Amino acid sequence: MPKSTNLNNHKEKALNTHNTHNEGRRTVTITVFTKPHCPQCDATKRQFTKLGVNFETVDLTQSPSTLDQLRAAGYRQAPVVITPNSSWSGYRPDLIAQIASQLEDENKND
């Protein structure tokens, strides 16, 4: 039986930022909802990794209810990225770079 994932839980988790004690850096939860064999999903994950941004992934084929929720929210393509302040679908290197820059600035100020 596929695991059900509640989209609202991911939004709440993204909004709950916290400081990590071992690195002294602020972390946020970024969720990338993906599908297998999805070039845009792979590119998104590669870009976040390249820029040093931590993220978690949810395979939408393993969570049909989450896929239904994303479709109901108006998302029509994968990946769907949920961050504390924004969300989008598709490969958006401009927004990924913006998130990485914001996190870097916040970590400098901590």
Rosetta blueprint (number, residue, H / E / L):
1 M L
2 P L
3 K L
4 S L
5 T L
6 N L
7 L H
8 N H
9 N H
10 H H
11 K H
12 E H
13 K H
14 A H
15 L H
16 N L
17 T L
18 H E
19 N E
20 T L
21 H L
22 N L
23 E L
24 G L
25 R L
26 R E
27 T E
28 V L
29 T L
30 I L
31 T E
32 V E
33 F E
34 T E
35 K L
36 P L
37 H L
38 C L
39 P H
40 Q H
41 C H
42 D H
43 A H
44 T H
45 K H
46 R H
47 Q H
48 F H
49 T H
50 K H
51 L L
52 G L
53 V L
54 N L
55 F L
56 E E
57 T E
58 V E
59 D E
60 L H
61 T H
62 Q H
63 S L
64 P H
65 S H
66 T H
67 L H
68 D H
69 Q H
70 L H
71 R H
72 A H
73 A L
74 G L
75 Y L
76 R L
77 Q L
78 A L
79 P L
80 V E
81 V E
82 I E
83 T L
84 P L
85 N L
86 S L
87 S E
88 W E
89 S E
90 G L
91 Y L
92 R L
93 P H
94 D H
95 L H
96 I H
97 A H
98 Q H
99 I H
100 A H
101 S H
102 Q H
103 L H
104 E H
105 D H
106 E H
107 N H
108 K H
109 N H
110 D L
